[in-house]
């Protein structure tokens, strides 16, 4: 049902998992790899700050 949906395209097939345990494991992987906002976003925020 989700295979061809826009939701799948937005979230990414690798982030749709069969159960909560697998989803929590994936969340830990994403969190461990996250080092903050990207440099592009930081630059935009810096230009927009008052």
PQR file with spaces between the fields and no chain letter, atoms N, CA, C, O and H, PARSE charges and radii, in Angstrom:
ATOM       1  N    UNK     1       0.810   -1.188    0.000 -0.4000 1.5000
ATOM       2  CA   UNK     1       0.000    0.000    0.000 -0.0000 2.0000
ATOM       3  C    UNK     1       0.861    1.262    0.000  0.5500 1.7000
ATOM       4  O    UNK     1       0.560    2.211   -0.724 -0.5500 1.4000
ATOM       5  N    UNK     2       1.932    1.286    0.806 -0.4000 1.5000
ATOM       6  CA   UNK     2       2.807    2.447    0.846 -0.0000 2.0000
ATOM       7  C    UNK     2       3.855    2.454   -0.267  0.5500 1.7000
ATOM       8  O    UNK     2       4.481    3.482   -0.523 -0.5500 1.4000
ATOM       9  H    UNK     2       2.176    0.515    1.394  0.4000 1.0000
ATOM      10  N    UNK     3       4.045    1.330   -0.917 -0.4000 1.5000
ATOM      11  CA   UNK     3       5.154    1.165   -1.856 -0.0000 2.0000
ATOM      12  C    UNK     3       5.292    2.292   -2.871  0.5500 1.7000
ATOM      13  O    UNK     3       6.404    2.778   -3.076 -0.5500 1.4000
ATOM      14  H    UNK     3       3.537    0.494   -0.709  0.4000 1.0000
ATOM      15  N    UNK     4       4.232    2.721   -3.503 -0.4000 1.5000
ATOM      16  CA   UNK     4       4.339    3.759   -4.512 -0.0000 2.0000
ATOM      17  C    UNK     4       3.812    5.096   -4.072  0.5500 1.7000
ATOM      18  O    UNK     4       3.585    5.971   -4.907 -0.5500 1.4000
ATOM      19  H    UNK     4       3.328    2.326   -3.336  0.4000 1.0000
ATOM      20  N    UNK     5       3.613    5.279   -2.797 -0.4000 1.5000
ATOM      21  CA   UNK     5       2.974    6.507   -2.304 -0.0000 2.0000
ATOM      22  C    UNK     5       3.959    7.670   -2.216  0.5500 1.7000
ATOM      23  O    UNK     5       5.175    7.483   -2.184 -0.5500 1.4000
ATOM      24  H    UNK     5       3.797    4.568   -2.119  0.4000 1.0000
ATOM      25  N    UNK     6       3.400    8.865   -2.178 -0.4000 1.5000
ATOM      26  CA   UNK     6       4.207   10.070   -1.995 -0.0000 2.0000
ATOM      27  C    UNK     6       4.881   10.041   -0.619  0.5500 1.7000
ATOM      28  O    UNK     6       6.000   10.529   -0.463 -0.5500 1.4000
ATOM      29  H    UNK     6       2.412    9.018   -2.204  0.4000 1.0000
ATOM      30  N    UNK     7       4.203    9.473    0.368 -0.4000 1.5000
ATOM      31  CA   UNK     7       4.772    9.346    1.711 -0.0000 2.0000
ATOM      32  C    UNK     7       6.096    8.588    1.652  0.5500 1.7000
ATOM      33  O    UNK     7       7.085    9.009    2.252 -0.5500 1.4000
ATOM      34  H    UNK     7       3.293    9.077    0.241  0.4000 1.0000
ATOM      35  N    UNK     8       6.113    7.480    0.935 -0.4000 1.5000
ATOM      36  CA   UNK     8       7.332    6.680    0.807 -0.0000 2.0000
ATOM      37  C    UNK     8       8.432    7.489    0.150  0.5500 1.7000
ATOM      38  O    UNK     8       9.593    7.405    0.552 -0.5500 1.4000
ATOM      39  H    UNK     8       5.309    7.138    0.447  0.4000 1.0000
ATOM      40  N    UNK     9       8.081    8.265   -0.846 -0.4000 1.5000
ATOM      41  CA   UNK     9       9.078    9.085   -1.524 -0.0000 2.0000
ATOM      42  C    UNK     9       9.641   10.152   -0.588  0.5500 1.7000
ATOM      43  O    UNK     9      10.842   10.424   -0.610 -0.5500 1.4000
ATOM      44  H    UNK     9       7.138    8.333   -1.172  0.4000 1.0000
ATOM      45  N    UNK    10       8.792   10.749    0.223 -0.4000 1.5000
ATOM      46  CA   UNK    10       9.231   11.796    1.144 -0.0000 2.0000
ATOM      47  C    UNK    10      10.086   11.240    2.288  0.5500 1.7000
ATOM      48  O    UNK    10      11.120   11.810    2.637 -0.5500 1.4000
ATOM      49  H    UNK    10       7.817   10.527    0.241  0.4000 1.0000
ATOM      50  N    UNK    11       9.649   10.140    2.855 -0.4000 1.5000
ATOM      51  CA   UNK    11      10.322    9.568    4.022 -0.0000 2.0000
ATOM      52  C    UNK    11      11.545    8.751    3.620  0.5500 1.7000
ATOM      53  O    UNK    11      12.548    8.721    4.334 -0.5500 1.4000
ATOM      54  H    UNK    11       8.809    9.677    2.571  0.4000 1.0000
ATOM      55  N    UNK    12      11.450    8.101    2.486 -0.4000 1.5000
ATOM      56  CA   UNK    12      12.530    7.220    2.042 -0.0000 2.0000
ATOM      57  C    UNK    12      12.239    5.788    2.428  0.5500 1.7000
ATOM      58  O    UNK    12      11.912    5.488    3.576 -0.5500 1.4000
ATOM      59  H    UNK    12      10.636    8.125    1.907  0.4000 1.0000
ATOM      60  N    UNK    13      12.362    4.922    1.464 -0.4000 1.5000
ATOM      61  CA   UNK    13      12.066    3.500    1.685 -0.0000 2.0000
ATOM      62  C    UNK    13      12.869    2.922    2.851  0.5500 1.7000
ATOM      63  O    UNK    13      12.378    2.063    3.583 -0.5500 1.4000
ATOM      64  H    UNK    13      12.627    5.166    0.532  0.4000 1.0000
ATOM      65  N    UNK    14      14.120    3.403    3.024 -0.4000 1.5000
ATOM      66  CA   UNK    14      14.974    2.877    4.094 -0.0000 2.0000
ATOM      67  C    UNK    14      14.488    3.259    5.487  0.5500 1.7000
ATOM      68  O    UNK    14      14.959    2.711    6.483 -0.5500 1.4000
ATOM      69  H    UNK    14      14.520    4.101    2.430  0.4000 1.0000
ATOM      70  N    UNK    15      13.547    4.197    5.557 -0.4000 1.5000
ATOM      71  CA   UNK    15      13.027    4.643    6.850 -0.0000 2.0000
ATOM      72  C    UNK    15      11.639    4.090    7.169  0.5500 1.7000
ATOM      73  O    UNK    15      11.032    4.476    8.167 -0.5500 1.4000
ATOM      74  H    UNK    15      13.164    4.642    4.747  0.4000 1.0000
ATOM      75  N    UNK    16      11.147    3.206    6.343 -0.4000 1.5000
ATOM      76  CA   UNK    16       9.875    2.534    6.611 -0.0000 2.0000
ATOM      77  C    UNK    16      10.223    1.112    7.034  0.5500 1.7000
ATOM      78  O    UNK    16      10.718    0.313    6.239 -0.5500 1.4000
ATOM      79  H    UNK    16      11.640    2.892    5.532  0.4000 1.0000
ATOM      80  N    UNK    17       9.960    0.821    8.274 -0.4000 1.5000
ATOM      81  CA   UNK    17      10.426   -0.432    8.854 -0.0000 2.0000
ATOM      82  C    UNK    17       9.267   -1.278    9.359  0.5500 1.7000
ATOM      83  O    UNK    17       8.175   -0.765    9.601 -0.5500 1.4000
ATOM      84  H    UNK    17       9.558    1.470    8.919  0.4000 1.0000
ATOM      85  N    UNK    18       9.509   -2.577    9.519 -0.4000 1.5000
ATOM      86  CA   UNK    18       8.415   -3.503    9.814 -0.0000 2.0000
ATOM      87  C    UNK    18       7.895   -3.478   11.244  0.5500 1.7000
ATOM      88  O    UNK    18       6.789   -3.949   11.510 -0.5500 1.4000
ATOM      89  H    UNK    18      10.397   -2.994    9.323  0.4000 1.0000
ATOM      90  N    UNK    19       8.690   -2.927   12.176 -0.4000 1.5000
ATOM      91  CA   UNK    19       8.236   -2.935   13.567 -0.0000 2.0000
ATOM      92  C    UNK    19       8.912   -1.821   14.363  0.5500 1.7000
ATOM      93  O    UNK    19       9.827   -1.158   13.875 -0.5500 1.4000
ATOM      94  H    UNK    19       9.588   -2.545   11.960  0.4000 1.0000
ATOM      95  N    UNK    20       8.456   -1.632   15.572 -0.4000 1.5000
ATOM      96  CA   UNK    20       8.958   -0.547   16.416 -0.0000 2.0000
ATOM      97  C    UNK    20      10.432   -0.745   16.751  0.5500 1.7000
ATOM      98  O    UNK    20      11.201    0.217   16.743 -0.5500 1.4000
ATOM      99  H    UNK    20       7.712   -2.170   15.969  0.4000 1.0000
ATOM     100  N    UNK    21      10.827   -1.952   17.038 -0.4000 1.5000
ATOM     101  CA   UNK    21      12.235   -2.202   17.385 -0.0000 2.0000
ATOM     102  C    UNK    21      13.165   -1.806   16.237  0.5500 1.7000
ATOM     103  O    UNK    21      14.202   -1.184   16.467 -0.5500 1.4000
ATOM     104  H    UNK    21      10.203   -2.733   17.045  0.4000 1.0000
ATOM     105  N    UNK    22      12.808   -2.157   15.029 -0.4000 1.5000
ATOM     106  CA   UNK    22      13.607   -1.789   13.863 -0.0000 2.0000
ATOM     107  C    UNK    22      13.605   -0.275   13.661  0.5500 1.7000
ATOM     108  O    UNK    22      14.626    0.302   13.286 -0.5500 1.4000
ATOM     109  H    UNK    22      11.966   -2.662   14.841  0.4000 1.0000
ATOM     110  N    UNK    23      12.468    0.368   13.907 -0.4000 1.5000
ATOM     111  CA   UNK    23      12.374    1.819   13.771 -0.0000 2.0000
ATOM     112  C    UNK    23      13.247    2.523   14.821  0.5500 1.7000
ATOM     113  O    UNK    23      13.898    3.522   14.517 -0.5500 1.4000
ATOM     114  H    UNK    23      11.639   -0.101   14.212  0.4000 1.0000
ATOM     115  N    UNK    24      13.259    2.010   16.036 -0.4000 1.5000
ATOM     116  CA   UNK    24      14.106    2.592   17.077 -0.0000 2.0000
ATOM     117  C    UNK    24      15.586    2.420   16.742  0.5500 1.7000
ATOM     118  O    UNK    24      16.388    3.324   16.980 -0.5500 1.4000
ATOM     119  H    UNK    24      12.730    1.198   16.283  0.4000 1.0000
ATOM     120  N    UNK    25      15.941    1.280   16.200 -0.4000 1.5000
ATOM     121  CA   UNK    25      17.326    1.052   15.786 -0.0000 2.0000
ATOM     122  C    UNK    25      17.713    2.047   14.697  0.5500 1.7000
ATOM     123  O    UNK    25      18.795    2.631   14.746 -0.5500 1.4000
ATOM     124  H    UNK    25      15.290    0.546   16.007  0.4000 1.0000
ATOM     125  N    UNK    26      16.836    2.244   13.718 -0.4000 1.5000
ATOM     126  CA   UNK    26      17.107    3.196   12.637 -0.0000 2.0000
ATOM     127  C    UNK    26      17.210    4.610   13.206  0.5500 1.7000
ATOM     128  O    UNK    26      18.078    5.375   12.785 -0.5500 1.4000
ATOM     129  H    UNK    26      15.956    1.770   13.678  0.4000 1.0000
ATOM     130  N    UNK    27      16.360    4.967   14.135 -0.4000 1.5000
ATOM     131  CA   UNK    27      16.416    6.295   14.757 -0.0000 2.0000
ATOM     132  C    UNK    27      17.744    6.501   15.471  0.5500 1.7000
ATOM     133  O    UNK    27      18.313    7.591   15.415 -0.5500 1.4000
ATOM     134  H    UNK    27      15.655    4.346   14.477  0.4000 1.0000
ATOM     135  N    UNK    28      18.243    5.472   16.139 -0.4000 1.5000
ATOM     136  CA   UNK    28      19.551    5.572   16.811 -0.0000 2.0000
ATOM     137  C    UNK    28      20.660    5.790   15.790  0.5500 1.7000
ATOM     138  O    UNK    28      21.573    6.581   16.028 -0.5500 1.4000
ATOM     139  H    UNK    28      17.781    4.586   16.185  0.4000 1.0000
ATOM     140  N    UNK    29      20.591    5.098   14.656 -0.4000 1.5000
ATOM     141  CA   UNK    29      21.593    5.266   13.598 -0.0000 2.0000
ATOM     142  C    UNK    29      21.585    6.695   13.068  0.5500 1.7000
ATOM     143  O    UNK    29      22.639    7.308   12.895 -0.5500 1.4000
ATOM     144  H    UNK    29      19.849    4.455   14.463  0.4000 1.0000
ATOM     145  N    UNK    30      20.401    7.217   12.813 -0.4000 1.5000
ATOM     146  CA   UNK    30      20.279    8.579   12.289 -0.0000 2.0000
ATOM     147  C    UNK    30      20.797    9.584   13.307  0.5500 1.7000
ATOM     148  O    UNK    30      21.531   10.507   12.954 -0.5500 1.4000
ATOM     149  H    UNK    30      19.545    6.720   12.954  0.4000 1.0000
ATOM     150  N    UNK    31      20.418    9.407   14.565 -0.4000 1.5000
ATOM     151  CA   UNK    31      20.842   10.318   15.626 -0.0000 2.0000
ATOM     152  C    UNK    31      22.355   10.300   15.790  0.5500 1.7000
ATOM     153  O    UNK    31      22.969   11.352   15.970 -0.5500 1.4000
ATOM     154  H    UNK    31      19.822    8.657   14.851  0.4000 1.0000
ATOM     155  N    UNK    32      22.961    9.127   15.731 -0.4000 1.5000
ATOM     156  CA   UNK    32      24.408    9.008   15.889 -0.0000 2.0000
ATOM     157  C    UNK    32      25.152    9.705   14.755  0.5500 1.7000
ATOM     158  O    UNK    32      26.246   10.231   14.961 -0.5500 1.4000
ATOM     159  H    UNK    32      22.462    8.272   15.585  0.4000 1.0000
ATOM     160  N    UNK    33      24.565    9.713   13.560 -0.4000 1.5000
ATOM     161  CA   UNK    33      25.216   10.320   12.399 -0.0000 2.0000
ATOM     162  C    UNK    33      24.955   11.818   12.286  0.5500 1.7000
ATOM     163  O    UNK    33      25.586   12.492   11.471 -0.5500 1.4000
ATOM     164  H    UNK    33      23.677    9.286   13.392  0.4000 1.0000
ATOM     165  N    UNK    34      24.041   12.347   13.087 -0.4000 1.5000
ATOM     166  CA   UNK    34      23.646   13.747   12.980 -0.0000 2.0000
ATOM     167  C    UNK    34      24.609   14.625   13.761  0.5500 1.7000
ATOM     168  O    UNK    34      24.838   14.407   14.951 -0.5500 1.4000
ATOM     169  H    UNK    34      23.529   11.800   13.749  0.4000 1.0000
ATOM     170  N    UNK    35      25.166   15.610   13.091 -0.4000 1.5000
ATOM     171  CA   UNK    35      26.120   16.493   13.767 -0.0000 2.0000
ATOM     172  C    UNK    35      25.593   17.916   13.887  0.5500 1.7000
ATOM     173  O    UNK    35      26.373   18.843   14.101 -0.5500 1.4000
ATOM     174  H    UNK    35      24.980   15.787   12.124  0.4000 1.0000
ATOM     175  N    UNK    36      24.322   18.099   13.757 -0.4000 1.5000
ATOM     176  CA   UNK    36      23.729   19.432   13.827 -0.0000 2.0000
ATOM     177  C    UNK    36      23.172   19.823   12.475  0.5500 1.7000
ATOM     178  O    UNK    36      23.120   19.009   11.553 -0.5500 1.4000
ATOM     179  H    UNK    36      23.688   17.346   13.583  0.4000 1.0000
ATOM     180  N    UNK    37      22.762   21.053   12.365 -0.4000 1.5000
ATOM     181  CA   UNK    37      22.217   21.495   11.089 -0.0000 2.0000
ATOM     182  C    UNK    37      23.338   21.576   10.063  0.5500 1.7000
ATOM     183  O    UNK    37      24.495   21.805   10.414 -0.5500 1.4000
ATOM     184  H    UNK    37      22.804   21.714   13.114  0.4000 1.0000
ATOM     185  N    UNK    38      22.996   21.391    8.816 -0.4000 1.5000
ATOM     186  CA   UNK    38      23.987   21.438    7.752 -0.0000 2.0000
ATOM     187  C    UNK    38      24.526   22.839    7.531  0.5500 1.7000
ATOM     188  O    UNK    38      23.895   23.813    7.944 -0.5500 1.4000
ATOM     189  H    UNK    38      22.056   21.205    8.530  0.4000 1.0000
ATOM     190  N    UNK    39      25.676   22.960    6.891 -0.4000 1.5000
ATOM     191  CA   UNK    39      26.280   24.265    6.679 -0.0000 2.0000
ATOM     192  C    UNK    39      25.416   25.198    5.832  0.5500 1.7000
ATOM     193  O    UNK    39      25.424   26.414    6.029 -0.5500 1.4000
ATOM     194  H    UNK    39      26.188   22.169    6.556  0.4000 1.0000
ATOM     195  N    UNK    40      24.680   24.627    4.899 -0.4000 1.5000
ATOM     196  CA   UNK    40      23.811   25.460    4.062 -0.0000 2.0000
ATOM     197  C    UNK    40      22.703   26.096    4.900  0.5500 1.7000
ATOM     198  O    UNK    40      22.417   27.285    4.761 -0.5500 1.4000
ATOM     199  H    UNK    40      24.674   23.640    4.739  0.4000 1.0000
ATOM     200  N    UNK    41      22.089   25.309    5.757 -0.4000 1.5000
ATOM     201  CA   UNK    41      21.016   25.808    6.618 -0.0000 2.0000
ATOM     202  C    UNK    41      21.575   26.838    7.588  0.5500 1.7000
ATOM     203  O    UNK    41      20.947   27.869    7.827 -0.5500 1.4000
ATOM     204  H    UNK    41      22.321   24.343    5.870  0.4000 1.0000
ATOM     205  N    UNK    42      22.739   26.572    8.143 -0.4000 1.5000
ATOM     206  CA   UNK    42      23.360   27.519    9.076 -0.0000 2.0000
ATOM     207  C    UNK    42      23.624   28.854    8.386  0.5500 1.7000
ATOM     208  O    UNK    42      23.394   29.908    8.978 -0.5500 1.4000
ATOM     209  H    UNK    42      23.250   25.734    7.949  0.4000 1.0000
ATOM     210  N    UNK    43      24.100   28.824    7.150 -0.4000 1.5000
ATOM     211  CA   UNK    43      24.376   30.058    6.409 -0.0000 2.0000
ATOM     212  C    UNK    43      23.097   30.848    6.166  0.5500 1.7000
ATOM     213  O    UNK    43      23.086   32.070    6.308 -0.5500 1.4000
ATOM     214  H    UNK    43      24.287   27.968    6.669  0.4000 1.0000
ATOM     215  N    UNK    44      22.023   30.160    5.803 -0.4000 1.5000
ATOM     216  CA   UNK    44      20.743   30.831    5.576 -0.0000 2.0000
ATOM     217  C    UNK    44      20.242   31.454    6.871  0.5500 1.7000
ATOM     218  O    UNK    44      19.782   32.596    6.874 -0.5500 1.4000
ATOM     219  H    UNK    44      22.032   29.167    5.688  0.4000 1.0000
ATOM     220  N    UNK    45      20.326   30.721    7.959 -0.4000 1.5000
ATOM     221  CA   UNK    45      19.865   31.249    9.243 -0.0000 2.0000
ATOM     222  C    UNK    45      20.698   32.456    9.674  0.5500 1.7000
ATOM     223  O    UNK    45      20.168   33.411   10.242 -0.5500 1.4000
ATOM     224  H    UNK    45      20.700   29.794    7.957  0.4000 1.0000
ATOM     225  N    UNK    46      21.973   32.412    9.409 -0.4000 1.5000
ATOM     226  CA   UNK    46      22.829   33.525    9.770 -0.0000 2.0000
ATOM     227  C    UNK    46      22.452   34.784    8.982  0.5500 1.7000
ATOM     228  O    UNK    46      22.422   35.882    9.538 -0.5500 1.4000
ATOM     229  H    UNK    46      22.404   31.636    8.947  0.4000 1.0000
ATOM     230  N    UNK    47      22.172   34.625    7.710 -0.4000 1.5000
ATOM     231  CA   UNK    47      21.759   35.768    6.878 -0.0000 2.0000
ATOM     232  C    UNK    47      20.410   36.309    7.299  0.5500 1.7000
ATOM     233  O    UNK    47      20.154   37.505    7.156 -0.5500 1.4000
ATOM     234  H    UNK    47      22.197   33.733    7.258  0.4000 1.0000
ATOM     235  N    UNK    48      19.536   35.452    7.818 -0.4000 1.5000
ATOM     236  CA   UNK    48      18.176   35.857    8.156 -0.0000 2.0000
ATOM     237  C    UNK    48      18.069   36.388    9.583  0.5500 1.7000
ATOM     238  O    UNK    48      17.066   37.017    9.920 -0.5500 1.4000
ATOM     239  H    UNK    48      19.744   34.480    7.934  0.4000 1.0000
ATOM     240  N    UNK    49      19.054   36.158   10.416 -0.4000 1.5000
ATOM     241  CA   UNK    49      18.939   36.566   11.813 -0.0000 2.0000
ATOM     242  C    UNK    49      18.932   38.088   11.932  0.5500 1.7000
ATOM     243  O    UNK    49      19.522   38.796   11.116 -0.5500 1.4000
ATOM     244  H    UNK    49      19.868   35.647   10.142  0.4000 1.0000
ATOM     245  N    UNK    50      18.257   38.564   12.954 -0.4000 1.5000
ATOM     246  CA   UNK    50      18.116   40.004   13.159 -0.0000 2.0000
ATOM     247  C    UNK    50      19.244   40.557   13.984  0.5500 1.7000
ATOM     248  O    UNK    50      19.282   41.758   14.253 -0.5500 1.4000
ATOM     249  H    UNK    50      17.777   37.989   13.617  0.4000 1.0000
